[in-house]
Structures are given as C-alpha cells and as structure tokens.
Amino acid sequence: MTGDRGAATVLSAVLSMALLVLLWFAMQLGAATIARHRAEGAADLAALAAAAHAPQGQQLACERANRVASGMRVAVTECRLDGWDARVAVQADLPDFVLGGQKASARARAGPTGG
C-alpha cells in the first residue's frame, strides 16, 4: 500500500471540520431561537399583568409589567395603555457565544375582548 499517502486522513479531517462548522451554526441558531421564544413569552405575560392592573392607571400597570419581565430576565422597552389594552415591548439578551451582539425582541398586546 505505497500509493495511499494519507488521503483518508485528510478526508476525515475535512469532514470533521465541516461537521464542527455545522454544529456551531446549529448552536447559534438554536440559542437565538430560544432567546426569541423567551422574549415572546415574557412579552405576553407582561402584557397580561399590565392589562390586569389597567384600572389602577398606566404607572402601576407598567410597574407590574416590569416586575414580570425582570423575573423572566428580559427588559421592558415600551409599556403603555391604549384604553384598556396594554401594549408591551421587551428585549432579551442573547447568550455570550452568539455572534452579532443583537437582542431578541418581542411585542404583545392584552386587554378585554371587543364583545
């Protein structure tokens, strides 16, 4: 077997690197997706908390929304009452290993039904 010259070793090294790159990309995508889902859930719950306290005024309603959001490790970027409807926007930090330095954000609205 004098004609081999390490071709299988080079091929396995290249395939291993390709697999590592694919796994790294999947980790980035998964972490961003989880952060987005966390932001969406926190926005929903914060909007519900604000809507539940809407009769007491915007300040108390938004304080409740902030309390719920901070408990879920997200920051409220906007909170306002539009009549009895609460509108909340939040941002969640991505894990440190995710490149790009952006944040996951979400918006939610909660209030009484129209009927």
C-alpha positions in Angstrom: 0.0 0.0 0.0 2.5 2.6 -1.0 0.0 4.7 -3.0 -2.2 5.8 -0.1 -0.2 8.8 1.2 -2.8 9.8 3.9 -5.7 10.6 1.6 -8.2 9.1 4.1 -6.7 11.1 7.0 -7.1 14.4 5.0 -10.6 13.4 4.0 -11.6 12.6 7.6 -10.1 15.9 8.9 -12.0 17.9 6.3 -15.3 16.1 7.1 -14.7 16.6 10.8 -14.2 20.3 10.3 -17.4 20.5 8.2 -19.3 18.8 10.9 -17.9 21.2 13.6 -18.9 24.2 11.5 -22.4 22.8 11.0 -22.8 22.1 14.7 -21.5 25.6 15.6 -24.1 27.1 13.2 -26.9 25.0 14.7 -25.9 26.2 18.2 -26.1 29.8 17.1 -29.5 29.3 15.5 -30.8 27.4 18.5 -29.7 29.9 21.0 -31.2 32.8 19.1 -34.5 30.9 18.7 -34.6 30.1 22.4 -34.0 33.8 23.3 -36.7 34.9 20.9 -39.2 32.4 22.4 -38.3 33.6 25.9 -38.8 37.2 24.8 -42.2 36.4 23.3 -43.4 34.6 26.5 -42.2 37.4 28.7 -44.0 40.0 26.5 -47.2 38.0 26.7 -47.1 37.6 30.4 -46.0 41.3 31.0 -48.9 42.5 28.8 -51.3 40.3 30.7 -50.0 41.7 34.0 -50.3 45.3 32.8 -53.8 44.7 31.4 -54.9 43.2 34.8 -53.8 46.4 36.5 -55.1 48.8 33.8 -57.9 50.2 36.0 -55.3 51.5 38.5 -53.6 53.5 35.8 -50.6 53.3 33.5 -47.9 53.7 36.1 -49.0 50.8 38.3 -49.8 48.7 35.2 -46.3 49.2 33.8 -44.7 48.6 37.1 -46.4 45.2 37.2 -45.2 44.5 33.6 -41.7 45.4 34.6 -41.8 43.1 37.6 -43.0 40.2 35.5 -40.4 40.9 32.7 -37.5 41.2 35.1 -38.5 37.9 36.7 -38.0 36.4 33.3 -34.7 38.1 32.7 -35.9 40.5 29.9 -36.1 44.3 29.8 -39.3 46.2 29.0 -38.5 48.7 26.3 -42.1 50.1 25.9 -45.2 49.9 28.1 -48.3 51.9 27.5 -52.1 51.7 27.9 -54.3 52.3 24.9 -57.7 52.5 26.6 -58.0 49.2 28.5 -55.4 47.5 26.2 -51.8 47.1 27.4 -49.1 47.2 24.8 -45.7 45.9 25.9 -42.4 45.5 24.1 -39.4 43.7 25.6 -35.8 42.7 24.7 -33.9 39.7 25.8 -30.1 39.3 25.8 -28.6 36.5 23.6 -26.1 34.2 25.2 -22.5 35.4 25.1 -21.4 32.8 22.5 -23.9 34.1 19.9 -22.2 36.4 17.4 -23.6 39.7 16.3 -24.4 41.3 19.7 -28.0 41.9 19.0 -31.0 41.2 21.2 -34.2 39.2 20.8 -37.3 41.4 20.9 -41.0 40.8 21.1 -44.2 42.8 21.4 -47.5 41.8 22.9 -51.0 43.3 23.5 -53.5 42.3 26.1 -56.9 43.6 27.1 -60.6 42.8 27.2 -62.3 41.3 24.3 -64.3 43.5 22.0 -67.6 41.7 22.5 
